[in-house]
Amino acid sequence: MFKVVIPGKEMFDSKTNRFYYTESMSFEIEHSLFAIKKWESKWHIHFIGNDKKTPEQMLDYVKCMTLTPNIPDDTYNKLTQQNIKDINEYMDDPMTATTFREKKSKKKERPSSNFISNEIVYWWMTELNIPQEYQYWHINQLMTLIKLINIKHEEAEEKSKKKGKKGQSSTLNKADLDARSKLNEERKRKFNSHG
C-alpha cells in the first residue's frame, strides 16, 4: 500500500485579488492484480508489459489502484510531477528480498509475442493453488511468488527424474523378480510341487 499526498497550493483569485491556499489531500493506492483487472475491464487492453499506455490511461490506473473511498475525480488532476514520479517508483518496486539468478541459455530466445492479461495471472494463481486474497498484493510481489513456485516445481521435477533414472534398474529388477516369483508360484500349484 502506498500513500499519495498532494500538497496544498497557494492560489491567486483574480476576482477578489487575493491569495488563498488549498488544503493538502491524501489517499492510499495498491498496485495489485485486482486494480489491473478493473483497469483492463474498462480499457480492453493488457496492462502488464504494455508500454503504449497514454497519460489518460495511466491516470485512470491510479484511480483503479485507489483504496480510499469517495475520492473526487478532480483530485487526480491535481497530482504533481513529484506525485507521479513517486507512484511510478512505487509501481516499479519489487517489494521483496527474493532475487533470481538468470540461467544462461545456449539457444537464443526470441521475445514472446504473448501478453499477460489479468485472466492469465488469475489462471496461474488457480493452477498453483495461490489463495485468491493474494490478488490484493502488490503485483510485483505476486509475480515473484508465481515465478518462485514454478522454479521450485521444476527443481522438484528434475530431482524426481534423476531419482527415477538412478532407481530405474532396481525398480525394473524388482518388477522382474515379482513377476518371476508369481510365475513360480503358479507352476508349483500346477505341478503340485512344494519346495
Secondary structure, DSSP 8 states (H G I E B T S, - for coil): -EEEEE---EEEETTTTEEEE---EEEEE--BHHHHHHHHHHH-S--BT-----HHHHHHHHHHHB-SS---GGGGGG--HHHHHHHHHHHH---SS--------SS--------B-HHHHHHHHHHTT--GGGGGSBHHHHHHHHHHHHHHHHHHHHHHHHHHHHHHHHHHHHHHHHHHHHHHHHHHHHHT---
